[in-house]
Structure formats: C-alpha cells, structure tokens
Amino acid sequence: SAYLNDGGQYDPVANAWTATATSGAPSGRVYHTAVWTGSKMIVWGGNNGPYLNDGGQYDPVGDSWTATTTTGAPSARVYHTAVWTSSRMIVWGGDNAISPYYLNDGGQYDPVANAWTATTTTGAPSGRQSHTAVWTNSRMIVWGGITTVYLNDGGQYDPVTNAWTATTTTGAPSGRHDHTAVWTGSRMIVWGGYNGSVPLNDGGQYDPVGDAWTATTTTGAPSGRDFHTAVWTGSRMIVWGGTPNFTAFFNDGGQYDPVANAWTATTTAGAPSGRSNHTAVWTGYRMIVWGGYNGNPVYLNDGGQWQTVSLYMKN
C-alpha cells in the first residue's frame, strides 16, 4: 500500500543488517532496476503512480545518495533491464503506458560524468517488457519478453559502436517472459518463465560468437516457474524459488551444469519459505536470497544463505 525508498546492507559473515539512508534517496517506487558499479549501487526508473526516469547512486561506505540527472535520460518506464559495463549502466526496453507502450530504446549512463547517451534504435530488437539482459564484457544481450505476443528473439548491443546485431531464433527456446538469464563467461543461459499457457522448466544456452543455441535438458530440472531467481557461481547456474500460478510458491530449485547439461536439486532443508518476486545475489561462495511475496498476501523480509559443502571447503 506504499512505495518504499528505504533499504539495508546485509553482512553475511556477521549475519547483521545496517539501514540505508533515506536522506537524498530517490522517491519510493516499484519495478525499477539496480546495478552495482564496484563502489556504488545505481537505481533507476520504475513507477510510484507516475512512471519515472530518475534515480540515484548509493555509496554504501558513506551511506549517502547522489541523484542521477534526467537530462538526456531515456523516457520514464517500468519492466526494463539494466546492466553494468564496468564504466556505464545501460538501460533498455520496458513499458511506458503510452502508445505504442513497448519500448526498444534506452540509454548509457556515465555515473562519473552524471550524463546520458542514447542507445540507437536502428537494428534494435522490437519493443518489449519483462525480458532479460546480460553483459558479456563487450556487449549487452537482450532476449525474450512480451508485447501482445511472447518473444524468443533478441539482440546483441555494442555500446562502443552503438550498434545492434540480431540473435538467431533457430534453435532458440520458445517465447516467454519473466524468465531468468545468466552469463557464464562464454554463453548466456536462459531458463524458465511463462508462455501464456504454462510455466516453463526449459531453456537454452546461447553462444554469441557462433550466434547459436543449445537446449538445456529438462531431465532433473526444477518444475516450471516464473518470478524465480538465478545466479552464476563460476561453474553452475542456481535457480531458486518462484511460482507456477501465484497460488503455490516454491522454496526449491536446482544447480545447472552447462558443460554436462545436467541438473542437481538444491535442498529444501533449512531453506527460506516459498516465494516469488524475491532477489538473489552471488557473493563469491554463497547465494543470498531475500524478500519476496508468498500470496497470503504477505510481503517477506527474511531470506537465507545457500552454499554447497564443496564450495565452503574451497573457501
């Protein structure tokens, strides 16, 4: 019933929270994006009644906010994506509730200069929302999403040349939205989501160099779902939580090995309660999940740290 502009820093070693300042913070909102720069978190866009094209940089050491300029910024939107390139944040796509609704533009934001540069729409994928985006270390790959149809196409965006290259649909997973995507260092893995009929438990590995897809096995995969999370550990993708229908909420998941094309279930022993619309990050040796929704309706402020014994022993 309210739009929030507060938060917290969680220390997984001490298992302790520190509140984030609200002084100078962007206005409360939903359906925004956030990226980590190496020293600051940048949040942008979203909705709190009106659609927004502002945001802020948060410095966790100083516990302080700096506003992002709206000069030259992309138009206000929700359900867009954002990636960090190592020097700039790229936002793309989304929905602005104004015809034609679904957007295929965006912008590169330089946090040092506090300045925006538009992304070209020439050769860009068609407008969409609820898609995914990953950063390959040289390009942003966007894929999937929804307009009036469920999409299984996308594009590679080169921010240096400001140019797009289409991703092939040959061998691609079926169209979907609210799926997840991770970058392995050589491939993008997309998984899960919803296609208008059923929640999905399939996906694909995309090789941007060869512009080719390889299907992910469904043998041993978690059950179909959307609004789940996925992280990359350095060798495996972990998916967790989500919902098939917003009446059931999962607290299970799986580890996917892209080399072996094989799944291993994640334990539910000690796991947080089932939920959707939560968040997950990889710390280097643990996955931390937090928050979300479990349909009671209850909004959750708990979570958990997950790791394998082998990962723990290695660290």
Residue, then its C-alpha position, 0 to 999 in steps of 0.5 A: s500500500a506504499y512505495l518504499n525508498d528505504g533499504g539495508q546492507y546485509d553482512p553475511v559473515a556477521n549475519a547483521w543488517t545496517a539501514t540505508a539512508t533515506s536522506g537524498a534517496p530517490s522517491g519510493r517506487v516499484y519495478h525499477t532496476a539496480v546495478w552495482t558499479g564496484s563502489k556504488m549501487i545505481v537505481w533507476g526508473g520504475n513507477n510510484g503512480p507516475y512512471l519515472n526516469d530518475g534515480g540515484q547512486y548509493d555509496p554504501v561506505g558513506d551511506s549517502w545518495t547522489a541523484t542521477t540527472t534526467t537530462g538526456a535520460p531515456s523516457a520514464r518506464v517500468y519492466h526494463t533491464a539494466v546492466w553494468t559495463s564496468s564504466r556505464m549502466i545501460v538501460w533498455g526496453g520496458d513499458n511506458a503506458i503510452s502508445p505504442y507502450y513497448l519500448n526498444d530504446g534506452g540509454q548509457y549512463d556515465p555515473v562519473a560524468n552524471a550524463w546520458t547517451a542514447t542507445t540507437t534504435t536502428g537494428a534494435p530488437s522490437g519493443r518489449q517488457s519483462h525480458t532479460a539482459v546480460w553483459t558479456n564484457s563487450r556487449m549487452i544481450v537482450w532476449g525474450g519478453i512480451t508485447t501482445v505476443y511472447l518473444n524468443d528473439g533478441g539482440q546483441y548491443d555494442p555500446v562502443t559502436n552503438a550498434w545492434t546485431a540480431t540473435t538467431t531464433t533457430g534453435a532458440p527456446s520458445g517465447r516467454h517472459d519473466h524468465t531468468a538469464v545468466w552469463t557464464g563467461s562464454r554463453m548466456i543461459v536462459w531458463g524458465g518463465y511463462n508462455g501464456s499457457v504454462p510455466l516453463n522448466d526449459g531453456g537454452q544456452y546461447d553462444p554469441v560468437g557462433d550466434a547459436w543455441t543449445a537446449t538445456t535438458t529438462t531431465g532433473a530440472p526444477s518444475g516450471r516457474d516464473f518470478h524465480t531467481a538465478v545466479w552464476t557461481g563460476s561453474r553452475m547456474i542456481v535457480w531458486g524459488g518462484t511460482p507456477n500460478f501465484t497460488a503455490f510458491f516454491n522454496d526449491g530449485g536446482q544447480y545447472d551444469p552447462v558443460a554436462n547439461a545436467w541438473t542437481a536439486t538444491t535442498t529444501a532443508g533449512a531453506p527460506s519459505g516459498r516465494s516469488n518476486h524475491t532477489a538473489v545475489w552471488t557473493g563469491y561462495r554463497m547465494i543470498v536470497w531475500g524478500g519476496y511475496n508468498g500470496n497470503p498476501v504477505y510481503l517477506n523480509d527474511g531470506g537465507q544463505w545457500q552454499t554447497v559443502s564443496l564450495y565452503m571447503k574451497n573457501 
